[in-house]
């Protein structure tokens, strides 16, 4: 029987997060580079630039999500961008993704954010199904342009 636990990550979780983050990057076609993943995450921690949640199945780290703070000028409030959500093979089909999503929503509410936004690849049907099953709705009101890739 699996025992899934999810909590806000701390710097002491950096080694486990680095491996998960590297797996996430590989999922999106990047080469493995755990050292670069670690440096990126340490920089986010050291500068207070993101909030991470980590999921464990027992003692085994199996997933994470990362939120980046931002603001809405029009709404005059803090928003968070759920930029990354990943569950490795060991954690799939156990509710880990849904749990990480719930932790992100709960955190945003607790800190008074007015919005939590995310985007995913157009062909990531699994993630889209998860988000929609949790009540997230597709935004067709805005046109997004990316001049630099």
Buried (B, 14 or more C-beta within 10 A) or exposed (E): EEEBEBEEBEEEBBEBBBBBBBBBBBEEEEEEBBEBBBEBBBEBBEEEEBBBBBBBBEEEBBBBBBBBBEEEEEEEEBBBBBEBBBBBEBBEEBBBBBBBBBBBBEBBEEEEBEBBBBEBEEEBEEBBEBBEEEEBEEEEEEEEEEEEE
